[in-house]
């Protein structure tokens, strides 16, 4: 038997409450620290208009739908977080430092 779930949070951009599938929701990096936070559909569309006006990214069809807990069990959590390359900006803060 499979059960389903949403993750609830606020949009990282406009701060409205959203429910999403953690495996497919679009996200943005916060404060140049590498930490990724989910964004709502409207902010995703706005991001696409600004950053990719001629070649927009497609929103995954399951991004804001419930996910099966079986899918989460099969997903390797250790590989889910992109840490990127460690770089230091002008004020000495590492871009992927989540602290």
C-alpha positions in Angstrom: 0.0 0.0 0.0 1.3 3.4 -1.0 0.6 6.7 0.8 1.1 10.1 -0.6 2.5 13.4 0.8 3.1 17.0 0.1 5.8 19.2 1.5 4.5 22.5 2.8 6.6 25.7 3.0 6.6 29.3 1.9 7.8 30.4 -1.5 11.4 31.6 -1.2 10.6 34.6 -3.4 7.2 35.9 -2.6 6.6 34.1 0.8 3.2 32.7 0.0 2.4 29.2 1.4 2.9 26.4 -1.1 2.5 22.6 -1.2 4.9 20.8 -3.5 6.6 17.5 -4.4 10.2 17.8 -3.1 11.6 15.7 -5.9 10.4 18.0 -8.7 9.7 21.5 -7.4 11.7 24.4 -8.9 14.0 26.1 -6.4 16.3 29.0 -6.1 19.5 29.5 -4.1 19.2 31.7 -1.0 21.8 34.3 0.1 24.6 32.8 -2.2 25.0 30.0 0.4 24.0 27.1 -1.9 20.9 26.3 0.1 17.9 25.8 -2.3 14.4 26.7 -1.4 11.2 26.0 -3.3 9.3 28.6 -5.3 5.7 28.9 -6.4 4.4 28.7 -10.0 4.1 32.4 -10.4 7.6 33.1 -9.3 8.8 30.2 -11.5 7.1 31.9 -14.5 8.6 35.3 -13.6 12.1 33.7 -13.2 11.8 32.1 -16.7 10.7 35.4 -18.2 13.7 37.2 -16.7 16.5 34.6 -17.0 15.4 32.5 -20.0 13.1 34.6 -22.2 14.0 32.8 -25.5 14.5 29.3 -24.1 12.3 28.8 -21.0 12.7 25.8 -18.8 9.7 23.5 -18.6 8.0 23.0 -15.2 7.9 19.3 -14.3 4.3 18.1 -14.4 4.6 16.6 -10.9 6.2 19.7 -9.2 3.1 20.7 -7.3 1.4 17.3 -7.1 1.6 14.9 -4.2 4.4 12.4 -4.2 4.3 8.7 -3.3 6.2 7.8 -0.2 7.5 4.9 -2.2 9.2 7.4 -4.6 10.9 9.0 -1.6 12.1 5.6 -0.3 13.7 4.9 -3.7 15.3 8.3 -4.0 18.9 8.6 -2.7 18.7 11.6 -0.3 22.5 11.9 -0.1 22.5 12.7 -3.9 19.6 15.1 -3.8 21.4 18.2 -2.6 23.6 20.0 -5.2 26.5 21.5 -3.4 28.2 23.1 -6.5 31.8 24.3 -6.5 33.1 26.1 -3.5 33.9 29.7 -4.4 34.5 32.7 -2.4 32.9 36.1 -3.3 34.4 39.5 -2.4 33.3 39.4 1.2 34.8 36.0 1.9 31.6 34.0 2.2 31.7 30.6 0.6 28.8 30.3 -1.9 27.9 26.8 -0.8 28.3 27.3 2.9 24.9 26.6 4.5 25.9 27.8 7.9 
